[in-house]
């Protein structure tokens, strides 16, 4: 599980989220996060979105657990293991500082549905440099290698 206690992100980055590589926006309660290095993008809804927002707001682990438990209608003790597993999954995907994209850890007990939807269908376009990697017709046409 990532250590979120006292972590401060640099250059305006929220605590725990590597702001130089991950951007996100909340739209109608759904969080859409994009890893600009890998080109993967993610969707988080319900308690998972509340967890992301708590991390983004700089809350420590207990604060994140409280936000998720409140969203799920559970006590903090009931949500703690699932939140820990979810934060470890975010870290493994590289969405939290210190993550390396190595893949998801073991799931929590399943009391709280914390789902990270992962999409790779637009990876090539997201990581395409619109100035240096395109042909003479421009973006989104990749320069032949």
Phi, psi and omega in degrees: 000137182291151178269107181258355182292118175073005181287132176238124179284152179269165176045048176082002181288143176288156182303124176089338182259123180288090188299339179283346183233341183238127176240152180210161178211143175258125181231115181052042177085350178261133176266130173246120180242140181235128173269107185290340178279318183268337184085358177283147172231159192224153175235133178229131180230162176059225181301330178294320177294321178295324177296314180300314181297324178292320176297315181298326180283354177090015179292150174281181184304315181297323178293323178292316178301316181297318180295317180291316180300318178298315180295328182267353181072033180239169171281156182303319182298327180288332184266344190303313183294320179293320178296317178300317179293322180293317178296323176295324177294316177300319179294317180296329178282350182087012181273346173242149180307137180093352180284154183233007179071025185280354179110167187286149175276186177296141181289162175282186184289349175088021176285330179240132178277101178245096187250129175253106178277126185246132181234139181235005186293342181243017183307313184299321181286321183294322182270357180290124177282113186292351180257317189259336187256013183250160177275186185295341178279349177093182182294139008258034182267111183291140175295133177299143182267000000 
